[in-house]
Amino acid sequence: MKIYNKILIVALLIMGLSACTDHFESANTNPNKITVGDNSLECTSMYEPLLYGGANFFSYYSWFWNDELIQFTAFTGGGTRQEHRYFIADNNWQAVWNTYSRYASNDVHMYNLAVAQQNEAMQAVALTMKVLFLENLTDMYGDIPYSEAFQIDKGINKPIFDSQESVYQQMCAELEKANEIYATNPYVNPKKISLDGMYKFDMAKWRKFNNSLYLRLLCRISGRSSTIVDGKNTVVQKMQQIVSNPTNYPIFTSNTDNATVKYTGISPYYSQFDPKQYTESAFTSSGYKLTEQLIKMTVINDATGNEVYEDPRLPIYGKKANKFTYWKGTIAGCNVSEQSAADLGASYLNYEVFCRNNSDEWFIDYAEVQFILAEAALKGYISGGESAAKVYYEAAIRASMQKWSAMGAYSKIPCSITDDNISTFLSSDLAAWDKHDNKEELIANQKYLALFMTGMETYHEYRRTGYPTLTIGKGTVYNDNILPTRFAYPNTTMATNSNNAKAALARMGGDNDMKTPVWWSKQAIEAGK
């Protein structure tokens, strides 16, 4: 039984939610749940299931949603999954809405308990985790309840929907508050350290996580660079403040800082893709295949079509089909009539790497931070210009390669990435800085590859940057051949909190569908919304 089977439940009426679930939730529901109605519950008792359960559902959503939408994989081995064709229904919108909201609501309750119990360390942790979950909720849907969310005890059961701009401002304020608490190195009961499978409640490491997450938020809304995020500084000014002041705003400086949740494989500490629950056929080989898009970005062919070089991470991410000596990608979003030919011989995910009950899972890593800094330097948001951008970019590549090299040890044929391998990659046509005129695209494309299996991050990043350039398949008719710009508000929310939801849609400038862009997206900015 996984640790998140103990996940704490509070009333979700504040968000107008129902009990609909998806496969993740229905497969991992335990009738013996801890309840949080009793305020005598110690705040640290809430933390463990939120951490492990949160990391598990981030991994699940990456595999089930992100990878299919953003063309890492496509389920062309059968007809039971249509996400790569953008068939996403109300029960899906409801389940995703419920999951992020449930975790955030429990973080709010954990924070309130921590305040009542004068536990400053858990106050800061709760704020960081709340932002982690609600960042994803707003990125998936756009405007959401925030200032009035999770206040059913105050009689607020129809909360207003804050604009996405306001949501980001409030999240930044909460990360500021958490950073200030971490700076005091608040006391942690040594007997509770084992509950934290990420940092053992090392407040210095939590502070780096908090501020690295802060940089992610600032990067996400950098297209709205004049937005005031902390009451006085714009997005760009705040980014400069964080980068230039590591004493007050420490961020990740190596892979040892990564927000990595470690599972022991001893009950109940099982990672999401436990081989007892996922056979290789169910996880990948019978349905989920690597795509042409991924292979195109990771393999170099000569003039005759022979493979002459591959990204060292590719044999860690996936493996070739039996009896095939080359990498082949299936067609994401293909018509049903194209499916059999597209799927034949297609490469698939590396089961042994991902399906272990003690696999690491992560929220954000050092490589992502370095990619953020590379883009910021290139665009002049922080100092250094293109020369600094190149340094950050290459540091990001090295960090990603080193992280995935550790994962490669679990492949059926162990695969490691040496420093020489990394240097060769950095001089290859795939990644060499000086061989690409469009540096912004190069950074975004390599960030896309490095974010593999990191929640919904590549889906969010694609909508922000427009990279990589994706070919939308002819079979994506369920959303009129448009890659979903957001998930729609669930029907239950539209029915029970109609006025506020409709006001949010009017502000966003579109209908309640998967074509209305979110505020920070490239599409919304270019359309003047």
SVG drawing of the C-alpha trace seen along z (x, -y; Angstrom):
<svg xmlns="http://www.w3.org/2000/svg" viewBox="-25 -49 61 59">
<polyline fill="none" stroke="black" stroke-width="0.4" points="0.0,0.0 1.5,-3.3 2.0,-6.1 -0.4,-8.4 -3.1,-5.9 -3.2,-7.7 -3.7,-11.1 -5.6,-13.5 -9.0,-14.7 -10.7,-18.0 -13.9,-19.4 -13.5,-20.4 -16.8,-22.4 -14.8,-25.6 -13.7,-24.9 -17.0,-23.5 -15.5,-20.0 -17.2,-16.6 -16.0,-13.1 -15.1,-12.2 -11.7,-10.4 -9.4,-9.2 -7.4,-6.0 -4.7,-7.4 -7.2,-8.3 -9.4,-5.2 -6.4,-2.9 -5.0,-4.5 -7.9,-5.1 -7.8,-3.7 -11.0,-3.6 -8.9,-4.0 -7.9,-7.7 -6.7,-10.1 -9.2,-13.0 -8.2,-16.5 -11.2,-17.7 -9.5,-17.3 -7.1,-20.2 -5.2,-18.1 -3.6,-16.4 0.1,-17.3 1.0,-19.2 4.0,-17.0 1.7,-14.0 0.1,-15.6 3.4,-16.1 4.5,-12.7 1.5,-11.6 1.5,-15.0 5.1,-14.7 5.1,-11.1 1.6,-11.2 2.3,-14.5 5.5,-13.2 3.6,-10.0 0.8,-11.9 3.3,-14.3 4.9,-11.2 1.6,-9.7 0.4,-12.9 3.7,-13.2 3.2,-9.7 -0.5,-9.9 -1.1,-13.5 2.1,-15.5 3.9,-13.0 1.0,-12.3 0.0,-16.0 3.5,-17.2 4.6,-14.3 7.1,-12.5 4.9,-9.4 1.8,-8.5 -0.5,-5.6 -0.7,-4.0 -0.5,-0.4 -4.3,-0.2 -7.4,-2.3 -8.1,-2.6 -6.1,-5.9 -6.8,-8.9 -5.0,-11.7 -2.5,-12.2 -5.5,-13.0 -6.8,-15.5 -9.8,-13.5 -10.1,-14.9 -13.6,-14.8 -15.2,-16.5 -14.4,-13.6 -10.7,-14.2 -11.0,-17.9 -12.7,-17.2 -10.2,-14.6 -7.2,-16.8 -8.9,-19.8 -9.7,-17.7 -6.3,-16.3 -4.3,-19.5 -6.9,-21.2 -7.0,-18.4 -3.3,-18.5 -3.3,-22.3 -6.2,-22.3 -4.4,-19.9 -1.3,-22.1 -3.4,-25.0 -4.7,-22.9 -1.2,-21.8 -0.1,-25.5 -3.0,-26.4 -2.1,-23.6 1.5,-24.7 0.5,-28.3 -1.6,-27.0 1.2,-24.8 3.9,-27.5 5.8,-25.2 7.6,-27.7 9.4,-25.1 6.2,-23.4 4.6,-26.8 7.3,-27.4 7.2,-23.9 3.4,-24.2 3.6,-27.5 6.2,-26.1 4.1,-23.0 0.9,-24.9 2.4,-27.0 3.8,-23.9 0.4,-22.4 -1.6,-25.6 1.0,-26.7 0.1,-23.6 -3.6,-24.2 -3.5,-27.7 -1.2,-26.7 -3.7,-23.9 -6.9,-26.0 -6.0,-29.7 -7.9,-31.8 -8.7,-29.9 -9.9,-30.6 -6.9,-31.6 -7.7,-34.5 -11.0,-32.9 -10.1,-29.3 -10.2,-26.7 -12.3,-28.8 -15.5,-26.7 -15.1,-27.1 -15.7,-30.8 -18.8,-30.2 -17.2,-30.8 -18.5,-28.0 -18.5,-30.0 -15.1,-31.6 -14.2,-34.2 -11.8,-33.2 -8.7,-35.4 -7.0,-36.5 -4.0,-34.4 -1.9,-37.5 -3.2,-37.9 -2.7,-34.2 0.9,-34.5 1.3,-37.6 -0.1,-35.8 2.0,-32.8 5.1,-35.0 4.1,-36.6 3.8,-33.2 7.2,-32.1 8.7,-35.4 7.1,-34.7 8.5,-31.1 11.9,-32.3 11.9,-34.7 11.0,-31.8 13.6,-29.5 16.2,-32.2 15.7,-31.9 16.6,-28.2 13.5,-27.3 13.7,-24.4 12.8,-20.9 12.2,-18.1 15.0,-15.5 12.4,-12.7 10.5,-14.0 13.4,-14.2 12.7,-10.7 9.3,-11.9 10.9,-14.0 12.0,-11.7 13.3,-14.7 15.5,-16.9 15.2,-15.5 13.8,-18.9 17.1,-20.6 15.8,-24.2 18.8,-25.4 17.8,-22.9 14.1,-23.7 15.0,-27.4 16.9,-26.6 13.9,-24.6 11.5,-27.4 13.6,-30.0 14.2,-27.8 10.5,-27.3 10.2,-31.1 12.5,-31.4 10.3,-28.9 7.2,-31.1 9.1,-34.2 10.2,-32.5 6.7,-31.3 5.3,-34.9 8.4,-36.5 6.4,-37.3 4.5,-39.7 7.7,-41.2 6.3,-44.5 4.0,-42.7 4.6,-43.7 5.2,-40.5 6.0,-41.5 4.3,-44.9 7.3,-46.8 9.4,-44.8 8.6,-43.7 9.2,-40.2 12.5,-41.1 13.6,-43.2 12.7,-40.3 14.6,-37.8 17.7,-40.1 17.3,-40.4 17.2,-36.7 20.1,-35.9 22.3,-38.7 21.7,-38.0 22.4,-34.3 22.7,-35.1 19.1,-36.3 17.8,-34.1 19.8,-30.9 18.9,-28.7 20.0,-25.2 23.7,-25.1 24.1,-21.4 22.2,-18.2 22.5,-17.5 20.0,-20.2 17.3,-18.7 13.8,-18.4 14.0,-14.6 11.6,-12.4 13.3,-9.1 11.4,-5.9 12.8,-3.0 10.7,-0.3 9.7,0.9 6.0,0.8 4.4,-1.7 7.1,-3.8 6.6,-2.7 7.1,-5.0 4.3,-5.4 5.3,-2.8 5.6,0.2 6.2,3.2 3.6,5.1 1.0,2.8 2.5,2.0 3.7,4.7 6.0,3.6 3.1,4.2 0.7,2.0 3.3,-0.7 4.6,-1.1 5.3,1.6 1.7,2.5 0.6,-1.1 2.8,-4.0 5.5,-4.5 8.2,-7.1 7.3,-9.6 8.8,-10.9 9.2,-14.2 11.4,-12.8 13.5,-10.7 14.0,-13.7 15.3,-15.8 17.7,-13.1 19.1,-11.2 21.3,-12.4 21.1,-10.5 23.5,-10.6 22.5,-11.4 21.4,-7.7 19.2,-7.6 21.6,-5.7 21.9,-6.7 25.3,-8.2 24.7,-9.8 22.2,-9.8 21.6,-11.9 23.2,-9.9 19.9,-10.1 17.8,-8.4 18.7,-4.8 17.8,-5.7 14.5,-7.3 13.6,-4.5 14.6,-1.3 14.3,0.0 11.6,2.5 12.6,6.1 14.5,7.1 14.8,3.4 18.3,2.0 17.3,-1.6 15.2,-4.1 11.7,-4.6 9.1,-7.0 5.3,-6.7 3.2,-9.5 1.5,-11.5 -2.1,-12.4 -2.2,-10.2 -5.4,-9.1 -6.7,-5.6 -6.0,-4.5 -2.3,-5.5 -1.9,-3.9 -0.8,-0.4 2.0,-1.5 3.1,-4.2 3.2,-1.8 5.0,1.0 8.5,1.2 8.2,-1.9 10.6,-2.4 9.1,-2.6 9.8,-3.8 12.5,-2.1 10.5,0.1 13.4,1.1 14.4,-2.6 11.0,-3.9 9.1,-0.9 10.8,-0.3 9.2,-0.6 12.2,-2.6 12.6,-4.9 13.3,-8.6 10.7,-11.2 11.3,-14.9 9.5,-18.3 12.3,-20.6 16.0,-20.1 19.2,-22.1 19.2,-21.6 15.9,-23.5 17.2,-26.4 20.2,-26.7 18.0,-26.7 15.9,-29.5 19.1,-31.5 20.3,-30.8 17.1,-32.2 17.1,-35.1 20.7,-36.1 20.0,-35.7 17.0,-38.0 18.8,-40.6 16.7,-39.9 19.8,-39.2 23.4,-40.3 25.9,-38.5 24.4,-38.5 25.0,-35.7 28.3,-34.6 26.7,-34.0 23.7,-32.4 26.1,-29.8 27.7,-29.0 24.3,-28.5 23.0,-26.5 26.0,-24.1 25.8,-23.8 22.1,-22.8 23.0,-20.1 25.7,-18.7 23.4,-18.6 20.6,-16.9 23.1,-14.3 24.5,-13.5 21.0,-13.1 19.9,-10.7 23.2,-8.8 22.3,-7.8 19.0,-6.5 20.7,-4.6 22.2,-2.2 18.8,-0.6 18.4,0.1 18.5,3.8 21.7,2.9 23.2,0.4 23.9,-2.9 26.1,-5.7 27.0,-9.1 30.6,-10.1 32.1,-13.6 33.5,-12.8 30.0,-11.8 28.7,-15.2 31.4,-17.1 30.7,-15.3 27.0,-16.1 27.7,-19.7 29.7,-19.9 27.2,-17.9 24.7,-19.3 22.0,-18.5 23.2,-20.8 26.2,-22.9 25.7,-26.5 27.6,-28.0 25.9,-25.8 22.4,-27.3 21.4,-30.8 18.2,-30.8 19.6,-30.5 16.2,-30.9 14.8,-27.9 18.0,-25.9 17.5,-26.6 13.8,-25.8 14.3,-22.6 17.0,-21.2 15.0,-22.3 12.1,-20.3 14.3,-17.2 15.7,-17.7 12.2,-18.0 11.3,-14.5 9.0,-12.9 8.9,-16.2 5.2,-16.6 3.4,-18.8 6.3,-21.1 6.9,-20.6 3.2,-21.1 3.4,-24.4 6.7,-25.4 5.4,-24.7 2.5,-27.0 4.8,-29.7 7.5,-29.5 6.0,-27.8 9.0,-25.4 9.7,-22.8 8.0,-23.2 5.4,-20.4 3.6,-18.8 -0.1,-18.4 -1.4,-15.1 -4.4,-14.9 -6.2,-12.7 -6.4,-15.4 -10.0,-16.2 -11.4,-16.1 -10.0,-19.6 -10.2,-20.8 -6.5,-20.0 -5.4,-22.5 -3.1,-21.4 -5.1,-22.1 -4.3,-25.6 -5.7,-24.7 -8.1,-22.2 -11.7,-23.4 -13.4,-24.1 -15.3,-21.0 -19.1,-21.0 -19.7,-20.7 -17.7,-23.9 -19.6,-25.7 -22.9,-24.6 -22.2,-25.3 -20.0,-28.4 -21.4,-29.6 -21.2,-33.4 -17.5,-33.4 -16.4,-30.9 -18.1,-32.8 -16.5,-36.0 -13.1,-34.3 -13.8,-33.1 -14.9,-36.6 -11.6,-38.0 -9.6,-35.3 -11.4,-36.2 -12.8,-32.8 -15.1,-29.9 -14.9,-27.1 -13.0,-24.9 -9.4,-23.8 -8.8,-26.6 -8.8,-29.7 -5.2,-30.6 -4.0,-31.3 -2.7,-34.7 1.0,-34.0 1.0,-32.0 2.6,-33.1 -0.7,-32.9 -2.5,-35.2 0.4,-37.7 0.5,-37.8 -3.3,-38.1 -3.2,-41.1 -5.3,-39.3"/>
</svg>
